[in-house]
Amino acid sequence: MNNLANKQVLMVLTSHDKLGNLDEKTGFWVEEFAAPYYAFIDAGVKVTLASPLGGQPPIDPKSELADFKTAATNRFDNDDAAKNQLANTLVLADLNAGDYDGVFYPGGHGPLWDLTDNAASIALIEAFLAANKPVAAVCHATAALLNIKTAAGEFVVKGKAVTGFSNTEEDAVQLTDVVPFLLEDELKKRGADYQKVADWHAFAVQDGLVISGQNPASSELTAEKLLAAMA
């Protein structure tokens, strides 16, 4: 990883904060941002943050509960520079894939609503892949891959090993009837070779330029695969 010093990673976060028809907030999951962010920073990679609306992306309040604290989230809690960078994310549509060596999408439920059909996000990911640059997503953010197509018009995930938040995990958090779709089902509908391990266990898979992680515990592993792909 010593040849990563001049590399640049773009992290794309959700701007969506409403959890379906519930009177609850959602957004991105802190661990899924913090663990990759520090994996990149510690490897000497420059990180740029973006979101559809720019500015401060919403944090899923549940992800700040004591049960979900990790070494990375604790580090973030005490990192004013990172918090300031997060509060000032760039507007996704203003960015160019040519300026970065890889892209990472942290999850949380928010991306299901605003990063699945987002035209700027789709164009960005397609540009990364066309330039032979790796694309990584974890947990619900794998939804950002659902509508990406090849130059021939096929879904990029078709025939590819891909993971993401599983149906059983969605059921475990009792949001099966709240989310706009079940990620596992939608990946399979597009012909993906959907893979998973037991609920809440770390699992990430790479197939060509596409890297995906199953759940929050998979965040750092997914980031490590992206770093290796950029090296």
C-alpha positions as CSV (number, residue, x, y, z in Angstrom):
1,M,0.0,0.0,0.0
2,N,3.1,2.3,-0.1
3,N,2.1,3.5,-3.6
4,L,-1.1,5.0,-2.3
5,A,0.3,8.3,-1.1
6,N,-0.8,10.3,-4.2
7,K,-4.2,8.5,-4.6
8,Q,-7.5,10.1,-4.1
9,V,-10.8,8.5,-3.0
10,L,-14.2,10.0,-3.3
11,M,-16.7,9.0,-0.6
12,V,-20.4,9.6,-1.6
13,L,-22.9,9.8,1.3
14,T,-26.7,10.0,1.3
15,S,-28.6,13.3,1.8
16,H,-31.9,11.4,2.7
17,D,-33.0,11.6,6.3
18,K,-36.6,10.2,6.4
19,L,-37.2,6.6,7.1
20,G,-40.1,5.7,4.8
21,N,-43.5,6.4,6.3
22,L,-42.2,6.2,9.8
23,D,-41.8,9.3,12.0
24,E,-38.1,8.4,12.3
25,K,-34.9,9.7,10.9
26,T,-32.4,7.8,8.9
27,G,-29.2,8.8,6.9
28,F,-25.8,7.2,6.8
29,W,-24.5,4.7,9.3
30,V,-21.6,6.2,11.2
31,E,-19.4,3.1,11.3
32,E,-19.8,2.7,7.5
33,F,-18.3,6.1,7.1
34,A,-15.8,6.2,9.9
35,A,-14.1,2.8,9.4
36,P,-13.4,3.3,5.6
37,Y,-12.5,7.0,6.1
38,Y,-9.8,6.1,8.6
39,A,-8.6,3.2,6.5
40,F,-8.1,5.6,3.6
41,I,-6.5,8.4,5.7
42,D,-4.2,6.0,7.5
43,A,-3.1,4.6,4.1
44,G,-2.1,8.1,3.0
45,V,-5.0,8.5,0.6
46,K,-6.6,11.9,0.2
47,V,-10.4,11.7,0.8
48,T,-13.0,14.0,-0.7
49,L,-16.6,13.8,0.6
50,A,-19.7,14.4,-1.5
51,S,-23.5,14.0,-1.2
52,P,-26.4,14.7,-3.5
53,L,-27.3,18.0,-1.8
54,G,-23.9,18.9,-0.4
55,G,-23.3,20.2,3.1
56,Q,-23.9,18.0,6.2
57,P,-25.3,14.6,5.3
58,P,-27.8,13.2,7.9
59,I,-26.5,10.7,10.4
60,D,-28.8,7.8,11.3
61,P,-29.4,8.4,15.0
62,K,-29.4,4.7,15.8
63,S,-25.8,4.4,14.5
64,E,-24.7,6.8,17.3
65,L,-26.1,4.5,20.1
66,A,-23.6,2.9,22.5
67,D,-24.3,-0.6,21.0
68,F,-22.9,0.4,17.7
69,K,-19.8,2.3,18.8
70,T,-16.4,1.0,17.4
71,A,-12.9,2.2,17.6
72,A,-13.4,4.1,14.3
73,T,-16.6,5.8,15.5
74,N,-14.9,6.8,18.8
75,R,-12.1,8.2,16.8
76,F,-14.5,10.2,14.7
77,D,-16.3,11.5,17.8
78,N,-13.1,13.2,18.8
79,D,-12.0,14.3,15.3
80,D,-13.0,17.9,14.7
81,A,-11.2,18.0,11.3
82,A,-13.2,15.0,10.0
83,K,-16.5,16.5,11.4
84,N,-15.8,19.8,9.7
85,Q,-15.1,18.0,6.4
86,L,-18.3,16.0,6.8
87,A,-20.3,19.1,7.5
88,N,-19.1,20.5,4.1
89,T,-19.5,17.7,1.6
90,L,-19.4,18.8,-2.0
91,V,-22.4,18.5,-4.3
92,L,-22.2,15.2,-6.1
93,A,-23.3,16.5,-9.5
94,D,-20.3,19.0,-9.5
95,L,-17.7,16.2,-9.4
96,N,-15.7,14.5,-12.1
97,A,-14.6,10.8,-11.9
98,G,-11.4,11.8,-13.6
99,D,-10.2,13.5,-10.5
100,Y,-10.2,10.4,-8.3
101,D,-8.7,6.9,-8.3
102,G,-11.7,5.1,-6.6
103,V,-15.1,5.8,-5.1
104,F,-16.7,4.4,-1.9
105,Y,-20.3,4.6,-0.9
106,P,-21.1,4.2,2.8
107,G,-24.5,2.7,3.7
108,G,-27.2,3.3,6.1
109,H,-30.8,3.2,4.9
110,G,-30.7,6.7,3.3
111,P,-29.1,5.5,0.0
112,L,-32.1,3.3,-0.8
113,W,-34.0,6.5,-1.4
114,D,-31.6,9.0,-3.0
115,L,-28.7,7.1,-4.5
116,T,-30.4,4.3,-6.4
117,D,-31.9,6.4,-9.2
118,N,-29.7,9.5,-8.8
119,A,-28.6,10.5,-12.3
120,A,-25.4,12.2,-11.1
121,S,-24.4,9.1,-9.1
122,I,-25.1,6.7,-12.0
123,A,-23.1,8.8,-14.4
124,L,-20.2,9.1,-12.0
125,I,-20.1,5.3,-11.3
126,E,-20.3,4.5,-15.0
127,A,-17.4,7.0,-15.6
128,F,-15.3,5.3,-13.0
129,L,-15.9,1.9,-14.5
130,A,-15.3,3.1,-18.1
131,A,-11.9,4.5,-16.9
132,N,-11.1,1.1,-15.3
133,K,-11.3,2.5,-11.8
134,P,-12.7,0.6,-8.8
135,V,-16.1,1.3,-7.3
136,A,-17.0,0.1,-3.7
137,A,-20.2,0.2,-1.7
138,V,-21.2,-1.3,1.6
139,C,-24.5,-2.4,3.1
140,H,-27.5,-0.5,1.7
141,A,-25.2,1.6,-0.5
142,T,-24.9,-1.3,-2.8
143,A,-28.2,0.1,-4.1
144,A,-26.1,2.7,-5.9
145,L,-25.0,-0.1,-8.2
146,L,-28.5,-1.3,-9.1
147,N,-29.0,0.9,-12.2
148,I,-25.5,1.1,-13.5
149,K,-25.1,-0.2,-17.0
150,T,-22.3,-1.2,-19.3
151,A,-21.6,0.4,-22.6
152,A,-23.7,-2.4,-24.1
153,G,-26.7,-1.5,-22.0
154,E,-26.5,-4.5,-19.6
155,F,-26.7,-4.1,-15.8
156,V,-23.2,-4.0,-14.5
157,V,-24.1,-6.4,-11.6
158,K,-25.4,-9.0,-14.0
159,G,-23.4,-12.2,-13.5
160,K,-21.2,-10.5,-10.9
161,A,-20.5,-11.6,-7.4
162,V,-22.1,-8.8,-5.3
163,T,-23.3,-8.5,-1.7
164,G,-25.3,-6.0,0.3
165,F,-27.6,-5.8,3.3
166,S,-29.5,-9.1,3.3
167,N,-33.2,-9.8,3.5
168,T,-32.7,-11.6,6.9
169,E,-30.8,-8.6,8.2
170,E,-33.6,-6.2,7.0
171,D,-36.1,-8.5,8.8
172,A,-34.0,-8.4,11.9
173,V,-34.1,-4.6,12.1
174,Q,-37.9,-4.8,11.4
175,L,-37.8,-2.6,8.3
176,T,-38.8,-5.1,5.6
177,D,-42.1,-3.3,5.1
178,V,-40.6,0.2,5.4
179,V,-37.8,0.2,2.9
180,P,-38.7,1.0,-0.7
181,F,-37.3,-2.4,-1.8
182,L,-35.3,-5.3,-0.5
183,L,-31.7,-4.9,-1.7
184,E,-31.0,-8.6,-1.9
185,D,-34.1,-9.2,-4.1
186,E,-33.3,-6.3,-6.4
187,L,-29.7,-7.4,-7.0
188,K,-30.9,-10.8,-7.9
189,K,-33.5,-9.4,-10.3
190,R,-30.7,-7.7,-12.2
191,G,-28.9,-11.0,-12.5
192,A,-26.3,-10.5,-9.8
193,D,-24.6,-13.5,-8.2
194,Y,-25.7,-12.3,-4.8
195,Q,-23.6,-13.6,-2.0
196,K,-23.9,-13.3,1.8
197,V,-22.7,-14.8,5.1
198,A,-24.5,-15.1,8.4
199,D,-26.2,-11.9,9.6
200,W,-23.9,-9.2,11.0
201,H,-20.7,-11.0,10.1
202,A,-18.0,-9.2,8.1
203,F,-18.1,-10.1,4.4
204,A,-16.9,-8.3,1.3
205,V,-16.5,-9.5,-2.2
206,Q,-14.7,-8.1,-5.3
207,D,-15.6,-9.0,-8.9
208,G,-13.6,-7.0,-11.4
209,L,-13.9,-3.4,-10.5
210,V,-17.0,-3.8,-8.4
211,I,-16.4,-4.2,-4.6
212,S,-19.2,-4.6,-2.1
213,G,-19.7,-5.3,1.6
214,Q,-22.7,-6.9,3.3
215,N,-23.3,-4.9,6.5
216,P,-21.7,-2.4,8.9
217,A,-19.2,-4.9,10.1
218,S,-17.9,-5.3,6.5
219,S,-17.0,-1.6,6.1
220,E,-13.3,-1.8,6.8
221,L,-12.9,-5.0,4.8
222,T,-14.6,-3.3,1.8
223,A,-12.3,-0.3,2.2
224,E,-9.2,-2.5,2.3
225,K,-10.3,-4.2,-0.9
226,L,-10.7,-0.8,-2.6
227,L,-7.2,0.3,-1.4
228,A,-5.7,-2.9,-2.8
229,A,-7.5,-2.3,-6.1
230,M,-6.1,1.2,-6.3
231,A,-2.5,0.2,-5.4
